[in-house]
Amino acid sequence: MIEQIVADNSTWILLSVAAVVFSYLAIKSKSFKSFQFQISAFVILWIVGEAVGIIQEENVVYLGNENVGMQIHLASMILLSCILWLRYYTSKKSNKKMIERSEDYDN
């Protein structure tokens, strides 16, 4: 019983801290096209899905469907897939070289 209460509270604290950090990073990026903003938006959406899932597990709020948290997780995965695919597509379309080897990182 006590372990469950501690686990639930620590989960909420960690989710809140992560949400604040990634919200700060999204605001700091200043451009919707930056990879930092896009990944921060993905993580924030993922955190929201987790928070909704916890809220529904504890029967705090009923949102009409038992799987709303999982659906939000699915939306975040679709967002990540779109981000990565569009970045790859636009780099290939503009003939930019993508870094694929560790030798490319050498100065």
C-alpha positions as CSV (number, residue, x, y, z in Angstrom):
1,M,0.0,0.0,0.0
2,I,2.6,2.5,1.0
3,E,4.9,1.4,-1.8
4,Q,2.1,2.1,-4.3
5,I,1.5,5.6,-2.9
6,V,5.2,6.4,-3.1
7,A,5.4,5.0,-6.6
8,D,2.4,7.1,-7.8
9,N,3.7,10.3,-6.2
10,S,7.2,9.8,-7.6
11,T,5.8,9.1,-11.1
12,W,3.8,12.4,-10.9
13,I,6.8,14.3,-9.8
14,L,9.1,12.9,-12.5
15,L,6.5,13.5,-15.2
16,S,6.0,17.1,-14.0
17,V,9.7,17.7,-14.0
18,A,10.1,16.2,-17.5
19,A,7.2,18.2,-18.8
20,V,8.7,21.5,-17.5
21,V,12.1,20.7,-18.9
22,F,10.8,19.8,-22.4
23,S,8.4,22.7,-22.4
24,Y,11.3,25.0,-21.7
25,L,13.4,23.4,-24.5
26,A,10.5,23.8,-26.9
27,I,10.0,27.5,-26.0
28,K,13.8,28.1,-26.1
29,S,14.1,26.7,-29.7
30,K,12.2,29.6,-31.2
31,S,11.4,27.8,-34.4
32,F,8.9,25.2,-35.3
33,K,11.3,23.8,-37.9
34,S,14.1,23.1,-35.5
35,F,14.7,19.5,-34.5
36,Q,14.9,20.5,-30.8
37,F,11.3,21.9,-30.9
38,Q,9.9,18.9,-32.8
39,I,11.5,16.3,-30.5
40,S,10.4,18.4,-27.4
41,A,6.8,18.5,-28.8
42,F,6.9,14.7,-29.2
43,V,8.1,14.1,-25.7
44,I,5.5,16.5,-24.2
45,L,2.8,14.6,-26.1
46,W,4.2,11.4,-24.8
47,I,4.2,12.7,-21.2
48,V,0.6,13.9,-21.6
49,G,-0.4,10.4,-22.7
50,E,1.3,8.9,-19.7
51,A,-0.4,11.4,-17.3
52,V,-3.8,10.7,-18.9
53,G,-3.2,7.0,-18.5
54,I,-2.4,7.4,-14.8
55,I,-5.4,9.6,-14.2
56,Q,-7.7,7.0,-15.8
57,E,-6.1,4.1,-13.9
58,E,-6.8,5.9,-10.6
59,N,-10.4,6.7,-11.7
60,V,-9.9,10.4,-11.1
61,V,-11.6,11.4,-14.4
62,Y,-13.4,9.3,-17.0
63,L,-12.7,10.5,-20.5
64,G,-15.2,8.3,-22.4
65,N,-12.7,5.6,-23.4
66,E,-10.5,3.4,-21.3
67,N,-7.6,3.7,-23.8
68,V,-7.3,7.5,-24.2
69,G,-3.8,7.4,-22.7
70,M,-2.7,4.8,-25.2
71,Q,-4.3,6.7,-28.1
72,I,-2.3,9.7,-27.1
73,H,0.9,7.6,-27.0
74,L,0.0,6.3,-30.5
75,A,-0.4,9.9,-31.7
76,S,3.0,10.8,-30.3
77,M,4.5,7.8,-32.1
78,I,2.8,8.9,-35.4
79,L,4.2,12.4,-34.8
80,L,7.7,11.1,-34.3
81,S,7.4,9.0,-37.4
82,C,6.2,12.0,-39.4
83,I,9.0,14.2,-38.1
84,L,11.7,11.7,-39.0
85,W,10.3,10.8,-42.4
86,L,9.8,14.4,-43.4
87,R,13.3,15.3,-42.3
88,Y,14.7,12.4,-44.3
89,Y,12.5,13.2,-47.3
90,T,13.4,16.9,-47.4
91,S,17.2,16.2,-47.0
92,K,17.0,13.7,-49.9
93,K,15.0,16.1,-52.0
94,S,17.4,19.0,-51.5
95,N,20.4,16.6,-52.1
96,K,21.9,17.4,-48.7
97,K,24.4,14.8,-47.5
98,M,23.3,13.0,-44.4
99,I,25.9,12.0,-41.9
100,E,26.0,8.3,-41.8
101,R,29.6,7.4,-40.7
102,S,31.5,8.2,-37.6
103,E,34.4,9.5,-39.8
104,D,32.1,12.3,-40.9
105,Y,32.2,13.7,-37.4
106,D,36.0,14.2,-37.3
107,N,37.2,17.7,-37.6
